[in-house]
Amino acid sequence: MLDVLMNEKRELLKAQDDTTGEESLVQIDTLVSSDSIPSRLLMTMIIFPLLLAWSLLSGQETRDKEANLIVNGEKHFAHIRQLTSGGQNAEGYFSFDESKLIFQSTRDSYQCDQMYVMDLKSLQVRLVSTGKGRTTCGYFFPGNNKILYSSIHHLKSGCPPVPDYSKGYVWMVSPEYDIFTDNIDGGNLRQLTNTTGYDAEATVSPQGDKIVFTSIRNGDLDLYTMDLDGENVKQLTHELGYDGGAFYSWDGVMICYRGWHYADSADVAMYKGLLAQNLVRPTRMELFVMNADGSHKRQITNNGAANFCPFFHPDNRHIVFASNMADPRGRNFDLYLIDIDGTSLQRVTQNETFDAFPMFSRDGKKLVFASNRNGRVQGETNLFLADWKE
């Protein structure tokens, strides 16, 4: 029993980066390992009760901290676990067996996003990209050991330039991005796309047979599908405007995505002018659903806000997504739930800063998402895992 308590406390101290507590455990270890009768008596009479109380108190502190991660009104969250702490961490997506997450992060000595895989049991993290250039949009293949992500490392080893915000709030769609696959332990890096311009935002069907991604290969930012080996590329969207951030439904029958399509001549000129500079202005993005072959497109939001990162609930009848629709300034993003026919909108998060990039587990009992809540510094984005309740 004492060993169990010692190990439990040691793991908690590691997670809390408590070096003073670690030193105390070392001293206790010395006493416990002693064969002397006084040391054994001390262990029985003093150390065991202290460790038990310490363990119970620490467990309560952890539960209290995790309870505070839930903001008043977030009725769909039964419990939240913070997975990262520090740096910028986003777009965390489950492996097929849901034992791991792939995510992008700016941390350690890197100046822009690299790709990482986290073991959800131990929270151990490993770098899975090359450490060069910038990466985005990681995802797992079936089998849980093969991944894909987009990167510029093959053309540029440094970070891309920061967008020119004198043109307003804009996103950079770097033309150097291509889609790559690799094993999580490295050694099998392969370039999946090789066209002029932006290829990114790739995700894999839960059925494990197709990839959907965004590409500018035909002059506009449209959605395409391809086989897992990069063959049989098919264009799905053709409307002028930025279509992207697509995900398959769990049965592989539908695709949800965000986009906005331009008809007014002034808007068309603005969009094309920015795109020529590898920029887009994402201040309005609506959500769409279509069949996996590109047919039967329908718009499911029309609120004039920036709606993005939609993801299907496992029932394939609802979509969780992020939007700034409730903030007149457009700065605060929250998670929302909506039916695939555009009805029954409900707000999921109530955090006053940023919540986005949600993904459900296959059984609908977990939701991983990125948030600014509980950051050490303002604007810090971390990953969280919530127990979901209907």
C-alpha positions as CSV (number, residue, x, y, z in Angstrom):
1,M,0.0,0.0,0.0
2,L,2.8,2.4,0.9
3,D,4.5,1.7,-2.5
4,V,1.2,2.5,-4.3
5,L,0.9,5.8,-2.4
6,M,4.5,6.7,-3.1
7,N,4.2,6.1,-6.8
8,E,0.9,7.9,-7.0
9,K,2.3,11.0,-5.3
10,R,5.5,10.8,-7.4
11,E,3.5,10.9,-10.7
12,L,1.4,13.8,-9.4
13,L,4.5,15.8,-8.4
14,K,6.0,15.2,-11.9
15,A,2.8,16.5,-13.5
16,Q,2.9,19.6,-11.2
17,D,6.6,20.1,-11.7
18,D,7.1,20.1,-7.9
19,T,10.8,19.6,-7.2
20,T,10.5,20.3,-3.5
21,G,8.0,17.5,-3.1
22,E,10.2,15.2,-5.1
23,E,13.1,15.8,-2.7
24,S,10.8,14.9,0.3
25,L,9.9,11.7,-1.4
26,V,13.6,10.8,-1.9
27,Q,14.1,11.3,1.9
28,I,11.1,9.0,2.6
29,D,12.4,6.5,0.1
30,T,15.7,6.3,2.1
31,L,13.8,5.6,5.3
32,V,11.5,3.1,3.8
33,S,14.4,1.1,2.3
34,S,16.2,1.0,5.7
35,D,16.3,-2.3,7.6
36,S,16.5,-0.6,11.0
37,I,13.7,-1.2,13.4
38,P,13.3,2.6,14.3
39,S,13.0,3.4,10.6
40,R,10.3,0.7,10.2
41,L,8.4,2.0,13.2
42,L,8.6,5.6,11.9
43,M,7.3,4.3,8.5
44,T,4.3,2.6,10.2
45,M,3.5,5.2,12.8
46,I,4.2,8.5,11.0
47,I,5.0,8.2,7.3
48,F,2.1,6.0,6.2
49,P,-0.6,8.2,7.7
50,L,1.1,11.3,6.3
51,L,1.4,9.9,2.8
52,L,-2.3,8.8,2.9
53,A,-3.4,12.2,3.9
54,W,-1.1,13.8,1.4
55,S,-2.4,11.6,-1.4
56,L,-6.1,12.3,-0.5
57,L,-5.5,16.0,-0.3
58,S,-3.6,16.1,-3.6
59,G,-6.4,14.1,-5.3
60,Q,-9.0,16.6,-4.0
61,E,-6.9,19.5,-5.2
62,T,-6.7,17.9,-8.6
63,R,-10.5,17.3,-8.7
64,D,-11.1,20.9,-7.6
65,K,-8.9,22.3,-10.3
66,E,-10.5,20.2,-13.0
67,A,-13.9,21.2,-11.8
68,N,-12.9,24.8,-12.1
69,L,-12.2,24.2,-15.8
70,I,-15.9,24.0,-16.5
71,V,-17.5,27.4,-16.9
72,N,-21.0,28.0,-15.5
73,G,-23.6,27.0,-18.1
74,E,-21.5,24.3,-19.9
75,K,-24.1,21.7,-19.3
76,H,-22.6,19.2,-21.8
77,F,-19.4,18.8,-19.8
78,A,-19.4,16.4,-16.9
79,H,-15.6,16.7,-16.3
80,I,-12.6,18.4,-18.1
81,R,-9.0,17.2,-18.1
82,Q,-6.3,19.7,-19.2
83,L,-3.8,17.9,-21.5
84,T,-1.2,20.5,-22.2
85,S,0.1,23.5,-20.3
86,G,2.2,26.2,-22.0
87,G,3.0,27.2,-25.5
88,Q,0.4,27.2,-28.3
89,N,-1.4,23.9,-28.9
90,A,-4.2,23.3,-31.3
91,E,-6.0,20.9,-33.6
92,G,-5.8,17.8,-31.4
93,Y,-7.3,14.8,-33.1
94,F,-7.7,11.2,-31.8
95,S,-6.0,8.1,-33.3
96,F,-8.5,5.5,-34.5
97,D,-8.2,3.5,-31.2
98,E,-8.4,6.9,-29.3
99,S,-5.3,6.1,-27.2
100,K,-3.3,9.0,-28.8
101,L,-3.7,12.5,-30.0
102,I,-1.9,14.3,-32.9
103,F,-1.7,18.0,-32.5
104,Q,0.3,21.0,-33.7
105,S,2.3,23.1,-31.2
106,T,4.8,25.9,-30.9
107,R,7.0,24.9,-28.0
108,D,10.5,24.1,-26.9
109,S,13.0,25.7,-29.2
110,Y,10.7,25.9,-32.2
111,Q,9.5,29.2,-33.4
112,C,6.5,27.9,-35.4
113,D,4.2,24.9,-35.3
114,Q,5.6,21.4,-35.4
115,M,3.6,18.2,-35.2
116,Y,3.4,16.1,-32.0
117,V,1.7,12.9,-30.8
118,M,0.5,12.5,-27.2
119,D,-0.2,9.3,-25.4
120,L,-3.4,10.0,-23.6
121,K,-2.7,7.7,-20.6
122,S,0.7,9.0,-19.7
123,L,0.4,12.4,-21.4
124,Q,3.9,11.8,-22.8
125,V,4.5,13.8,-26.0
126,R,6.9,13.1,-28.9
127,L,7.8,15.2,-31.9
128,V,6.7,13.5,-35.1
129,S,7.5,16.1,-37.8
130,T,10.9,17.0,-39.1
131,G,11.5,20.1,-36.9
132,K,11.9,22.2,-40.0
133,G,9.6,24.7,-41.6
134,R,6.1,24.9,-40.3
135,T,3.4,22.1,-40.1
136,T,-0.4,22.1,-39.8
137,C,-3.4,19.8,-39.9
138,G,-2.2,16.5,-38.5
139,Y,-4.4,13.4,-38.6
140,F,-4.1,9.6,-38.0
141,F,-4.6,6.8,-40.5
142,P,-6.2,3.5,-39.5
143,G,-3.9,1.3,-37.5
144,N,-2.9,4.2,-35.2
145,N,0.8,4.3,-36.1
146,K,0.7,6.2,-39.4
147,I,-0.1,9.9,-39.7
148,L,-0.5,12.7,-42.2
149,Y,0.2,16.4,-41.9
150,S,0.9,19.4,-44.1
151,S,4.4,21.0,-44.1
152,I,6.7,23.4,-45.9
153,H,9.9,21.8,-44.7
154,H,10.8,20.4,-48.2
155,L,10.9,23.9,-49.6
156,K,11.6,26.1,-46.6
157,S,13.4,25.2,-43.5
158,G,12.5,28.3,-41.6
159,C,9.2,29.7,-40.5
160,P,7.0,31.4,-43.2
161,P,6.5,35.2,-42.9
162,V,3.8,36.6,-40.7
163,P,0.7,37.8,-42.6
164,D,0.5,41.6,-43.3
165,Y,-2.2,42.7,-40.9
166,S,-2.3,46.1,-42.4
167,K,-4.7,44.5,-44.8
168,G,-7.0,43.6,-41.9
169,Y,-7.3,40.2,-40.2
170,V,-6.0,37.7,-42.8
171,W,-4.8,34.1,-42.9
172,M,-1.7,33.0,-44.8
173,V,-2.3,30.1,-47.2
174,S,1.4,29.4,-47.8
175,P,2.0,28.0,-51.3
176,E,4.8,25.8,-50.0
177,Y,2.4,23.5,-48.1
178,D,2.2,19.9,-49.3
179,I,0.7,16.9,-47.5
180,F,3.0,14.2,-46.1
181,T,2.6,10.9,-44.4
182,D,4.9,9.1,-42.0
183,N,5.0,6.6,-39.1
184,I,4.8,8.1,-35.7
185,D,8.3,6.8,-35.0
186,G,9.6,8.3,-38.2
187,G,11.6,6.7,-41.0
188,N,8.8,6.5,-43.6
189,L,8.3,10.1,-44.6
190,R,6.5,10.3,-47.9
191,Q,5.1,13.3,-49.9
192,L,1.5,12.7,-50.9
193,T,0.8,15.9,-52.9
194,N,3.1,17.7,-55.3
195,T,1.3,20.5,-57.0
196,T,1.9,24.3,-57.2
197,G,0.4,26.1,-54.3
198,Y,-1.4,25.3,-51.1
199,D,-2.3,21.7,-50.2
200,A,-3.4,21.3,-46.6
201,E,-6.4,20.7,-44.2
202,A,-6.4,17.0,-44.8
203,T,-8.5,14.6,-42.7
204,V,-9.1,10.8,-43.1
205,S,-12.6,9.2,-43.3
206,P,-13.5,7.3,-40.1
207,Q,-14.1,4.4,-42.6
208,G,-10.4,4.5,-43.3
209,D,-10.7,4.7,-47.1
210,K,-10.5,8.3,-48.2
211,I,-8.8,11.6,-47.5
212,V,-10.5,15.0,-48.0
213,F,-8.3,18.1,-48.3
214,T,-8.1,21.7,-49.5
215,S,-6.0,22.7,-52.5
216,I,-5.5,25.7,-54.8
217,R,-4.2,23.5,-57.7
218,N,-7.0,24.8,-60.0
219,G,-6.7,28.5,-59.0
220,D,-9.2,28.6,-56.2
221,L,-9.3,27.1,-52.7
222,D,-11.5,24.0,-53.2
223,L,-12.1,20.6,-51.6
224,Y,-10.8,17.4,-53.1
225,T,-10.7,13.8,-52.1
226,M,-8.1,11.1,-52.8
227,D,-7.2,7.6,-51.8
228,L,-4.9,7.0,-48.8
229,D,-2.0,6.6,-51.2
230,G,-2.7,9.9,-53.0
231,E,-4.3,8.4,-56.1
232,N,-7.7,9.1,-57.6
233,V,-7.9,12.8,-56.8
234,K,-11.4,14.2,-57.3
235,Q,-12.5,17.9,-57.0
236,L,-15.7,18.3,-54.9
237,T,-16.4,22.0,-54.8
238,H,-16.2,24.5,-57.7
239,E,-17.8,27.7,-56.3
240,L,-15.5,30.8,-56.1
241,G,-14.4,31.2,-52.5
242,Y,-12.5,29.5,-49.7
243,D,-13.8,25.9,-49.1
244,G,-11.9,24.1,-46.4
245,G,-11.7,22.5,-42.9
246,A,-13.6,19.4,-44.0
247,F,-14.4,16.3,-42.0
248,Y,-16.3,13.1,-42.9
249,S,-19.3,11.8,-41.1
250,W,-18.7,8.7,-39.0
251,D,-20.3,6.5,-41.6
252,G,-18.3,8.2,-44.4
253,V,-21.5,9.2,-46.3
254,M,-21.3,13.0,-45.7
255,I,-18.7,15.8,-45.5
256,C,-19.1,19.0,-43.4
257,Y,-16.9,22.0,-44.2
258,R,-16.8,25.8,-43.9
259,G,-16.7,28.2,-46.8
260,W,-17.9,31.5,-48.2
261,H,-18.7,32.1,-51.9
262,Y,-18.4,35.4,-53.6
263,A,-20.8,36.9,-56.2
264,D,-20.6,40.6,-55.8
265,S,-17.9,42.1,-58.2
266,A,-16.2,44.1,-55.4
267,D,-16.0,41.1,-53.1
268,V,-14.7,38.9,-55.9
269,A,-12.0,41.5,-56.7
270,M,-11.0,41.7,-53.0
271,Y,-10.9,37.9,-52.6
272,K,-8.8,37.4,-55.8
273,G,-6.5,40.2,-54.9
274,L,-5.7,38.7,-51.5
275,L,-5.4,35.2,-52.9
276,A,-2.8,36.4,-55.3
277,Q,-0.8,37.3,-52.2
278,N,-1.5,33.9,-50.6
279,L,-3.9,35.5,-48.2
280,V,-7.6,35.0,-47.3
281,R,-9.9,37.1,-45.0
282,P,-11.9,34.6,-42.9
283,T,-14.2,37.1,-41.2
284,R,-17.3,35.4,-42.7
285,M,-17.4,31.6,-43.1
286,E,-20.6,29.6,-43.1
287,L,-21.0,25.9,-42.6
288,F,-22.0,23.4,-45.3
289,V,-22.8,19.7,-45.6
290,M,-22.6,17.6,-48.8
291,N,-22.5,14.0,-49.8
292,A,-19.1,12.4,-49.9
293,D,-19.1,12.5,-53.7
294,G,-19.7,16.3,-53.7
295,S,-23.4,16.2,-54.5
296,H,-26.3,17.7,-52.6
297,K,-24.5,20.7,-51.1
298,R,-26.5,22.6,-48.5
299,Q,-25.7,25.6,-46.3
300,I,-26.6,25.0,-42.6
301,T,-25.6,28.4,-41.1
302,N,-26.3,31.9,-42.2
303,N,-25.3,34.1,-39.3
304,G,-22.7,36.3,-41.0
305,A,-20.0,35.3,-38.5
306,A,-16.8,33.3,-38.7
307,N,-17.9,29.6,-38.3
308,F,-15.3,27.0,-38.7
309,C,-13.9,23.6,-37.6
310,P,-17.2,21.6,-37.9
311,F,-17.1,18.0,-36.7
312,F,-19.9,15.3,-36.8
313,H,-21.4,13.9,-33.6
314,P,-21.3,10.1,-33.8
315,D,-25.1,10.1,-34.5
316,N,-24.3,11.8,-37.8
317,R,-27.2,14.1,-37.2
318,H,-25.5,16.9,-35.3
319,I,-22.3,18.9,-35.9
320,V,-20.2,20.6,-33.2
321,F,-18.3,23.7,-34.4
322,A,-16.7,27.0,-33.3
323,S,-18.1,30.5,-34.0
324,N,-17.8,34.1,-32.9
325,M,-21.5,34.7,-33.6
326,A,-22.2,35.8,-30.0
327,D,-19.4,38.4,-29.8
328,P,-20.1,41.7,-31.6
329,R,-16.3,42.4,-31.7
330,G,-15.7,39.0,-33.3
331,R,-12.9,38.0,-30.9
332,N,-14.5,35.3,-28.7
333,F,-15.1,31.9,-30.2
334,D,-17.3,29.3,-28.5
335,L,-18.4,25.8,-29.4
336,Y,-21.9,25.2,-30.7
337,L,-24.0,22.3,-31.7
338,I,-26.4,22.3,-34.6
339,D,-28.5,19.7,-36.5
340,I,-27.3,18.9,-40.1
341,D,-30.5,20.6,-41.4
342,G,-29.4,23.9,-39.7
343,T,-31.9,23.8,-36.9
344,S,-31.7,23.4,-33.1
345,L,-28.6,25.5,-32.6
346,Q,-27.3,25.4,-29.0
347,R,-24.3,27.0,-27.4
348,V,-21.9,24.5,-25.8
349,T,-19.1,26.6,-24.2
350,Q,-19.3,29.8,-22.2
351,N,-15.6,30.6,-21.9
352,E,-15.0,34.4,-22.5
353,T,-11.9,33.9,-24.7
354,F,-11.4,31.1,-27.3
355,D,-12.8,27.5,-27.7
356,A,-12.4,25.7,-31.0
357,F,-11.2,22.6,-32.9
358,P,-13.6,20.0,-31.4
359,M,-13.5,16.3,-32.1
360,F,-15.8,13.7,-30.6
361,S,-14.8,10.2,-29.7
362,R,-16.5,7.4,-31.6
363,D,-18.9,6.6,-28.7
364,G,-19.7,10.3,-28.2
365,K,-18.6,10.2,-24.6
366,K,-15.5,12.4,-25.0
367,L,-14.8,15.7,-26.7
368,V,-11.3,17.0,-27.3
369,F,-10.9,20.7,-28.0
370,A,-8.5,23.7,-27.8
371,S,-9.1,26.6,-25.5
372,N,-7.6,29.7,-23.9
373,R,-9.1,28.8,-20.5
374,N,-6.7,28.4,-17.6
375,G,-3.8,29.7,-19.5
376,R,-0.6,30.8,-17.7
377,V,-0.5,33.9,-19.9
378,Q,-3.1,35.7,-22.0
379,G,-3.7,34.1,-25.3
380,E,-2.1,30.7,-24.5
381,T,-4.0,27.9,-26.2
382,N,-4.1,24.4,-24.6
383,L,-5.8,21.1,-25.3
384,F,-8.6,19.8,-23.1
385,L,-10.5,16.5,-22.9
386,A,-14.1,16.7,-21.7
387,D,-16.5,13.9,-20.6
388,W,-19.6,14.7,-22.7
389,K,-23.1,14.4,-21.5
390,E,-26.2,14.7,-23.7
